[in-house]
Amino acid sequence: MDVLERIDQQVKNNPVVIYMKGTPQMPQCGFSMRASQALGETGIPFAYVNVLQDPEIFENLPRYADWPTFPQVYIGGELVGGCDITLEMHAKGELKPMMEEAAGKTEGGDAA
């Protein structure tokens, strides 16, 4: 399977996924740490991909959604953004409802 197809499946098969350096438990950069903490503080489960363990994804993810940096947060199959946008949404109280809606759609909710 092509790497862009793999990325596409990960984005579409997980309500919330963060592509980050390291893991939420052992982040390898400050931006990844802060973004994954914001996701975790919502209490809603999310998937993650450690781009440092998958050189193909590390090299090709920036082409997937034309976003050059890590982390990258996808909710409901759409790129939300990186660390700054994720933290801003969390501070405004917008992150959790968006994650809840995406999680609900995949669990037999109001899928359009």
C-alpha positions in Angstrom: 0.0 0.0 0.0 1.2 3.5 -0.9 2.2 5.6 2.1 -0.3 8.3 1.2 -3.0 5.6 1.1 -1.9 4.5 4.6 -2.1 8.0 5.9 -5.5 8.5 4.3 -6.8 5.3 6.0 -5.4 6.4 9.4 -7.0 9.8 9.1 -10.4 8.4 7.9 -10.5 5.4 10.3 -9.7 7.3 13.5 -12.1 10.0 14.8 -9.0 11.9 16.2 -5.4 11.2 15.3 -2.3 13.2 16.0 0.9 12.7 14.0 3.6 13.6 16.4 7.3 13.1 17.3 7.2 10.4 20.0 4.1 9.2 21.8 1.7 11.0 24.2 3.5 9.2 27.1 7.0 9.9 25.8 6.9 13.0 23.4 10.1 13.8 21.6 9.4 17.5 21.1 7.7 20.3 23.0 5.1 21.0 20.3 4.1 17.4 20.2 3.9 17.2 23.9 1.7 20.3 24.3 -0.7 19.3 21.5 -1.1 15.7 22.8 -1.6 17.1 26.3 -4.4 19.3 25.0 -6.1 16.3 23.3 -5.7 14.2 26.4 -7.2 16.9 28.7 -10.5 16.5 26.8 -10.9 13.0 28.1 -11.7 11.7 24.7 -9.6 8.9 23.3 -7.4 9.6 20.3 -5.0 7.8 18.1 -1.4 8.8 17.5 1.3 8.0 15.0 4.9 8.4 16.0 6.4 9.9 12.9 10.0 9.2 14.2 9.3 5.4 13.9 7.9 5.6 10.4 10.3 7.4 8.0 7.8 7.0 5.1 5.1 8.9 7.0 7.6 11.4 8.3 8.7 12.2 4.8 5.3 12.2 3.1 2.8 13.5 5.7 3.6 17.1 4.8 2.4 16.4 1.2 -0.9 14.8 2.4 -2.5 18.0 3.6 0.1 20.5 2.5 1.1 21.2 6.1 4.9 21.2 6.5 5.4 20.7 10.3 4.6 18.3 13.1 2.5 17.7 15.0 -0.5 17.4 12.8 -4.0 16.9 14.3 -6.8 15.5 12.3 -10.4 15.4 13.6 -13.2 13.8 11.7 -11.0 13.2 8.7 -10.0 16.9 8.4 -6.7 18.6 9.3 -7.2 20.9 12.2 -3.7 22.1 12.4 -0.6 21.9 14.5 0.3 22.8 18.1 -0.7 26.4 18.1 -4.1 25.9 16.6 -4.8 22.9 18.8 -3.9 24.8 21.9 -6.0 27.8 20.8 -9.0 25.6 20.2 -8.6 24.0 23.6 -8.3 27.3 25.4 -11.5 28.5 23.6 -13.4 25.3 24.6 -13.8 24.3 20.9 -11.5 21.2 20.9 -13.6 18.9 23.1 -16.9 19.4 21.3 -15.2 18.9 17.9 -13.6 15.7 19.2 -16.9 14.5 20.7 -18.7 15.0 17.4 -16.1 13.1 15.4 -16.1 10.3 18.0 -19.9 10.1 17.9 -20.0 9.8 14.1 -17.9 6.7 14.1 -19.9 5.1 16.9 -23.2 4.9 15.1 -24.0 8.6 15.6 -25.2 11.1 13.0 -22.9 10.1 10.2 -23.7 12.1 7.1 
